[in-house]
Amino acid sequence: MSTPLIEVHGLAKSFGETPVLRGVDFTAASGTATVLLGPSGSGKTTVLRSMNVLETPDAGLVRIGEAAVDFSSLPGDKATRRRKIRALRSRSGMVFQSHHLFPHKTVLGNLIEGPVQVQGRPEDEAVADARQLLEQVGLAGREDARPADLSGGQQQRVGIARALALKPDVVLLDEPTSALDPELVGEVLGVVRDLSQQGWTMVIVTHEVRFARDVCDQVLFLDGGVVAERGSAEVLTDPQHERTKQFLRRVLEAR
């Protein structure tokens, strides 16, 4: 059996006295899409932010490819600790609920910022890659636009392209349509479907159950900071856990 690209084991995180993650475990192979579902406060976003070390877990292992950090036994040396965290963070690209684009930069400027300033890649190479990515997300010709000139759906597609511009091993998507008007949701989900078909490895937090069913290779249903149920797309059509059934009924009835 081949080694999975992603390994998360024993992930734990509390905010003050409130435990948010209480031992989350999962693995994911290269080229697969993992969907995290669950009610608000179940820990879905904290899992993503822990994988990217935007939140520092209290305990647990996160490995992406050859980069791994065991948060249960971080090195005492600060330089070593920073180096290990930086190596792990470099393996993933994050797409947030809100796009967080630089408002003073053009679309092209937003896309090349990370590759040039953080990764030190040549600007001409970064520009060529950015133009290709904009075509991929349906925004060819908008290189010189400012974020304020774009719709919310277009801005989020730029956010996706910006994450891909870093050439990550894994794309982490945190409810990428939650801040959009309903008529704009489809264009963003269409881009994510395309990425899935192209073989990008993704971990996706979403409440779009029908979309999740289309793209997922595995589903993790989180409740109370633990994985209450896991499996293939059948989790969404024939859940076994009563809490999963209850959640899906509520979500689907609200659509």
N, C-alpha and C positions, 0 to 999 in steps of 0.2 A: 504494500500500500504506500502511495506517495505521501510525502509530508505535506500537511495542509499549509496554505499560505498564511492563514490567520489562526492564531491560537490565543484564546482568552480563558484564563483559569483562576477561579477563586476571587473574582473582582469584587472588591468591597469599598464602599464610600459612604461616609456620613457627613452631614452638614450640621455642625453643632451636636446636639443630642439626637438628631433625627437620622436614622439609617436609611439610605436611598438605594444602595446596592448591597446585597447580603450573600455574595458568593455566586456570581454569574459565570457560567462556563459555556464556551462554544468554540467550534473550529469551522473554518471555511476554506474550501479549495480555490485555487486560482481560477478565474473566469466565472465565478458563481455570484449570485445575488442573494444576500441574506436580508430578510425583512424582520424588523423589530416592531411588534405590535403590543399595545397595552394601554390601560387607562392613564390619564394624566397623573403624574407623580409616581409612576411605576418604575422609573429609572432608565427609560429608553435613551433619552438624550444624554444622560450621564454616562452611559456605556460608550456612546460615540465620542464624547468629550474626553473620556478616559483613554480611549484608544489613540487619540491625537494629543494627549497630555495637555489639553486645555484645562482639564481638571486633573489634579494629582490624586490617584486612588490611595486609600489607606492601606490596602493590601491587594495581592493578586498579581498574576503574570499577564503581560500583553506581549505577544510576539507577532510581527509582520515580516515575513521573509527571514532574513538573517539578523534583523534588529529585534532585540528583546529587552524588556525591563521587568524585573521582579520587584514590585513596589513593596513587598513584604520585607525585603532586605536590600534597600538602596545603599550604594556605596557611601561610606562616610566622607570620602574626598569629594568636595563640591565640583571640581573640574571634571572628574570622572562621571559623576552623576549627570551633569549638564550634557556631556558628550553622549552618554547612552540615551538620554531623553531626546536630544536633538536628532540622533540617528533614527530613533523610532518615529518621531514626528515627521521626518522627511519622507517616510514611506507612504504617507496618506495625504489626500487632498480633501478639504472639508467644504461642503456646500451647506450654508446656513439657512434657517427659516427666512431671514431677511438677507438680501444679497450682499450688504456691506461693501458696496463698491466705493472706490475713491471718487467723490463727486467732482473734484477739480481735474481729474484725468479723463482722457478720452477712453473709449472702449479698448482700443489697442494698448493704450498706456496701462490700463488696469491689468490686461492679460500678460504684459511683459514684465511687470514690476517684480513678481516673485522669481521668475527664471533668471532675470538679469541681476537684481540686487541681492537676492538670497542665494541663488545657486551659482551665480557668476558665469552664466552662459553668455556667449557673444550676442549682441543685440540683434544683428541681422538674422541669426538663427532663430532667436526667440520671436522675432516679427514674422518670419515665414511660418513658424509653427502656429502662431496666433491667428494668422489669416486662414490657415487650413481649419483650425478649430472653429472659427466663426462661421465658416461655410458649413461645417458639420452640424452646428446648432441652429442653422437657418438664419444667420445674421451677416452673411457676406455683404460687403458694401457699407456696413455701419461702423467701420473702424474709427472714423473721426467723430462719431457722435459722442455726446456727453450723457452720463446716466440719466440726467433730468429730461433728455429728449426721447427716452425709451419708455415703453409701457412696463408695467410690473413684470409681466411674463418675459419680455425681452431682457430686462435687467437680471432676472433670475437665470436666464439662459447664458448671459454673460458670466454670471457667477459660476455656473457649471463649467463653462469653457476655461475660466480662470483656474479652477481646481485642476482641470485636465492639463493645463499648460505646465504644471509642475512635474508632469509625467510620473504620477504616483503609482505605486503598486495597488493601492486600494482607494476607492472613492467613498467617502462617508457623506451621506445625505440626510440632513436633519429636517424632516417634514418640509421638503423644498417647495410645496404648493400651499402651505398653511396661510401665508400672508397675501395670497393672490385672490382677486375677484374670481368667482366661479367660471366665467367664460374664458379666463386665461389659464386655468389649470391644465387643460388638455394639451396645450402646446409644450408645456414643461414636461409633463408625463411622457409625451411622445419622444422627447429628446432622451429621457432616461431609458425608455424602452429600447431606443436605438443603441444606447451604450451597452445595455445588457446583451443585445444581439451581437454586438461587436466583440464581446468577450471581456469587457472591463469587470474587474472584481469590485463589488459594491456591498456596502452595508447601509440599509435604508430604513429610516424611521418614517412611517407614514400611517395615516388613517384611511388612505384610499384602498379599501379592501379589494375591490375588483382589479385595480392596477397591480396590487401586490400579488394577487393570484396569477396574473399574466407573466410577471417577471421573476418570481422567486424560485430559487432552488431549495431554500429552507426558510422556515418561519419560526421565530421565537416569540412566544407570547409571555410578556413580563407582567408580573403582578406582585406588588409589595417588595420589589427589589430582587426577586428571584425569577428564574425561568420556570413558569408554571406548566407550559406545554411547548413542545417542539416537534418539528417534522416537516414534511413536504407541503405542497399547496393544499393537501387534504386537510390540514389543520384549519384552513379557511372554509372548507366545504363540509367537513365532517369532524368537527372538534370533539374531543373526548372529555376534556375538563369542563366542569360546569361553569367555572368563571370565564373561560374562553367563550363558551356558548352565549353567556349573558352579554359579554362585551360585544361580540359580533352582532347579536340581535339589535343592540342599542345603536351601534354605528350604522348598520344597514337601514334601520328604520328612520334614521335621521337624514338619509340621502334623498 
